[in-house]
């Protein structure tokens, strides 16, 4: 099964159109990529209420829980490893997705943080085929969005 992780990363109009129309499961990080029609969102920061109010999709919350039940929020049994993008890959793998495209560029934060994300991604990439889109900054093979979605 295929899945796509969506971030704030820059994409072309053609890529945007492909992502909007694809039926491949799309997991957005935090509040990003609203215009790309994600199926769900994953959050690891303490912003559950904010995302719940501003985004209609199902929410996977790794570290914060509501005091009362909501059918839109899932609390997965995955370990937070310091990065939402790592949590997204871990979550998708736990749901048996075996081909994952990251539409993200790993350019946020410090060089040290980027290196830690790459180290963790190197480890979990042995559990599924994980690709980065053309403008990524990971130690992963590159797949064009059109090729992955095609």
N, C-alpha and C positions, 0 to 999 in steps of 0.2 A: 504494500500500500504506500502511496505517495502522500507527502504533506509539504507545505510551504510555511516557513517562518517569516513573518513580515515585521519590518522595523521602519524607521524613518528614512532609510537609505534612498539616495537619488535613483530614479529610474526614468526611462524615456516614456513618451506618450504611448508608443507601441507596446512597451512592456506593461505599462499601467492598464491598457485595454485588455491584454492577455490575462493579467492577474484578476481583473474585475470579472471576466467571463468564465474563468476556469472552474470546474467542479471539484478540483483537488482540494482537500481539507487545508484551510488557511488558518494559522494560529498567529495572531498579532501580539506583539509585546506591548504591554501597558496600554496607553491610549493611542498608539500609532496606527496609521494606515486605515483610518475609518472609511476612506473612499474606495478601498480595494475589496470591500465586502468580506471581511474575515468571518469565519464560522465561530471562532472563539478568541478569547484573549487570555494571556497568562501574565500574572503580576507577582513580583516578589517583594516589592517595596510596600510600605504601609499606606496604600492609596485605594484600598478596596472600595470604600464608600464613594469616593470621587469617580472611579471607573464605573461602578455600579449605576450611578446616577447619569453619567454622560454617555454610556455605551450600552446598546441593547443586547449585545451578544452574550453567550455563555461566558463565564469568567472562571478561570482556573487560578486559585489563590494559594500560593505556596506557603506564606508565612503569617497571613492575617486571616482571622475568622470573624464572621458575624456572630452575635450572641443568639440570634434566632435563625431558623431555617430559611433558605431561599433556594428554589429549584434552579435558579440561574447560576449558582456558585458551586464549584466543585473544589474539594480540598484533597489533592492527590497525595499519595504516600511516596513522595520523592524528597530527597535531601537537597536543601538549598546549598549550592556550591559557590556562592558569591556573585552570580551573574544571572540575569533573567534569560539571556539567550541560551545559556547552558541548561537552565531549568526547562526551557521550551524543548530543547533536544531530548533531555531525559524524559520528559512527559510523553513526547511523541513515541519514543522508543518503548516506553512502558505500555503504550496503547498499540503496539505491534506495527507501527509505521517503520518501513525498512528502507525507504528512499526519501530523503529530506533535503529540500533546497532552502538555503538561508539567503533571504533577500535582505542582507545587512552588510555593513562595511567594516565593522569592528574598529572604527576610528574615534569612538567616544572615549572620554576619560584619558588617563595617563598611559604612557608606553608600558609601564609596569603592569597596569591592569589589563591592557590588551594582550600582553605576553601571558598573563595568568589565564585569560580566556582561551587563548590558543593552546596552552598546555592541557587544560581540561577538555577542550574540544578534540585534541589529538587522542586522548584516552577514550572518550565515548564514541569517536568515529569508527572504532573497531566493532561497535554493536549494530551499526546500520550504515548504509551508503549515504554519507552526508556530503553535500556539494555547496559551494558558494556561488552566488551569481557573479556575473562578469566583473563588477566593481568591488568585490569582497576584499577582505584583508585578513583572511584566515589561512591556515596551512591545510587547505582542503582543495580537492579538484574543482575546476570551474565547469559549470553548466549554464548555458544561456537559458533565460526564463522561457523563451519560445521552445527550446529543445526539451526542457523538463516538462512543460505543460502540454507538449504536442503528442 
